Amino acid sequence: MSRASTTTLALVYIFVTLAGSCSLATGGALQEAFYKGKCRTADVEVVVGGVIRAWFSRDPTIAAALLRMQFHDCFVNGCDASILLDGKNTEKTAVPNLSVRGYEIIDAAKVVVDSICPGVVSCADIIVMATRDAVALSGGGRYIVQTGRRDGTVSLAKNVNLPAPSITVSDSIKAFSKKGLDSTDMVYLLGGHTVGIAHCSLFRDRLYNFQNTGKADPTMDSTLLNTLKARCPQNSTADNTVNLDQNPLSSMTVDNSYYRQIILHRGILQIDQELALDPLTNPTVTAIAKGFNFSTGFGQAMVKLGAVEVLTGTQGEIRRSCRAIN
């Protein structure tokens, strides 16, 4: 049996003693502490948090993985866990989602909560709770999430239309605006890159052939450019990875270091660097880099992201398996 399976079963044993009669989710809007009283004495958020702490203790990179998962889920069909569904031509199979990971973490949390309250807690809510807990464990502060989402039944690769790493700031603002998120939300949410990584293939053009000039991106710090060229040789078939936050002391911490790096022209992805250069977003980037309230702003932006096009009330369903519709 794998360590993950052992951990899951141990958590089931610990939390199943809290099991009692459970009531189904009702109501038509997201709210804080939505599950309070719906699992008798069990606190659903504490249960999910226990699973995430166990995973995080073995693999702290799950914070970046879950942040990416929530973003990729909410930006397509809203926050309905459609990214979790297996099958031919589902969202999982779309090119931008091939490197999304962390599905087994959501599965583990679902096993535990369903051992206590079968049919009550949605996979969509588990994604949001799990991401919040991973962020908190990574030093990002603990924000209060809203719950009450229900799971979607449609997942199509053709619906996946995510902002590309080379998108312009103005186009990115438009893309976020379509989801009810303003430019400040966008700047904070891209701050999730503070614990992320990127493959060389996503920024190699900035090193060798920026905008088909045959030269490097002139806005990139020269020391960083040389470091990245060594990590990402021009004709290499290997697709190595680098930290999006180039401060080695902070690349695993959810903080404002990412913003300080892009101000120093040390952004990895083109959109990262453009955030600091574009007059539409530079003031916000500068304020976050120099301020001390990143955790508050980031948490608020994550809550807004988690409310995008949600299913509530009698919409959708509560999946028995996060990987398949009922």
Buried (B, 14 or more C-beta within 10 A) or exposed (E): EEEBEEBBBEBBEEBEEBBEEBEEBEEEEBEEBBBEEBBEEBBBBEBBBBBBBBBBEEEBBBBBBBBBBBBBBBBBBBBBBBBBBEBEEBBBBBEBBEEBBBBEBBBBBBBBBBBBBEBBBBBBBBBBBBBBBBBBBBBBBEBEBBBBBBBBBEBBBEEBEBBBBBBBBEEBBEBBEEBEBEBBBBBBBBBBBBBBBBBBEBBBBBBBBBEEEEEBBEBBBEEBBEBBBEBBBEEEEEEBBBBBBBBEEBBBBBBBBBBBBBBBBBBBBBBBBBBBBBEBBBEBBBBBBEEEEBBEBBBBBBBBBBBBBBBBEEBBBBBBBBBEBE
